[in-house]
Amino acid sequence: MKHRNAFTLIELMIVVSIIALLISIAVPSLSKARIQAKRTACAARLHQIGVALITYMQETRDRLPHVSYMPSLGPAPLTTPNPVYIADVLAPQLKGEDKVFQCPEDRPNRTDRPAPNTGLSYFETERSSYEFRIFLSGYTPIEFASRRFRGGPSQSSTPPNKIWVMRDYANFHGKSGKSGARRYLYIDGHVTDYEN
């Protein structure tokens, strides 16, 4: 009589249960890691834009560029006949690396955008997933800080690490009001959540 080495049904069920338990533990962790990786990639791209912006400012005596807020809709707030894209302004400093302007979470088929941009990503229409703070257009950081905070000597200037210059056009990384929903680039080049 030969003796067989085989699993019993109970042993197989225990093994399958353990594997299912491990998968249920691992999947949320992997999902969180994937979300964090995309936020980190977004921050890295904004940081590259920040380096390009600092270089641009060194070439323009500390002046920030004049650009359109939503170029796909027109040149506003500029009075030029054609819109000015931030991607075009910083192209020389970025050596034509236009993918730097695309947040990994700015995907096509967006349903939250009104016509004529319904279903399109911000990168597709604005050539940037990141909006430029138009109130800074043409100012130096010192001029902007003194213009923004008129009211007393204690508020006469704001350090560059407190003035954001670009941010995600929308809450790409979470729900509105939730910490980390948008990434912000500050004039000094650091990227973080909103700090002001």
C-alpha positions, 0 to 999 in steps of 0.5 A, a space after each residue: 500500500 502506497 502512502 500519498 503526500 497530499 494536502 487535505 481540504 482543510 489545509 488548502 482552505 487555511 493556506 488560501 485564507 492566509 494568502 487572502 488575508 495578506 493580500 487584504 493587508 497589502 493592497 491598501 498599503 500599495 494604494 497609499 504608496 502609489 498615491 504618495 509616489 504621485 504626490 512626490 512626482 508632482 512636487 519634484 516637477 514643481 521644484 524643477 519649475 521653481 529652479 527655472 523660475 529662479 533662473 528666469 528671475 535672475 535674468 530679469 532683475 528679479 521680475 516675475 513673468 507676465 502670463 495669462 491665467 487660463 490661456 485656453 480661454 484668452 490672454 487675461 489678465 494681459 491686454 495682448 492679443 494672444 495668450 502667454 503660456 507659462 510653459 513658453 516663458 520658462 521653455 529656455 530655462 527648462 531646455 524644452 522639457 514641457 512634461 515638467 508642467 504635467 502633474 501625474 494626477 492631471 488626467 484626461 476625461 475630466 468631468 469637473 471642467 466647464 465648456 469648452 474644456 470639458 473632458 480635457 486635462 489642464 495640461 492639454 488645454 493650458 500646457 501646464 497642470 499648474 496655475 501661475 499666481 497672476 497677481 505676481 505678474 511683472 512684480 519682484 517678490 519685494 514689490 508684491 509683498 509690500 503691495 499685498 501687505 499695506 498696513 504697517 511696518 510689521 507687515 511691510 514685507 513677506 519672506 519669499 518662503 511665504 509667497 506661493 507662485 504656482 500650484 495645482 490648477 485643481 485638487 489633484 491629490 485629494 478632496 477640497 479642504 483636505 491637507 495635501 489636496 494641492 501642491 504649492 511652489 513658493 518663490 524660494 523654490 520649495 514645494 509643500 502644502 499651503 502654508 500661509 
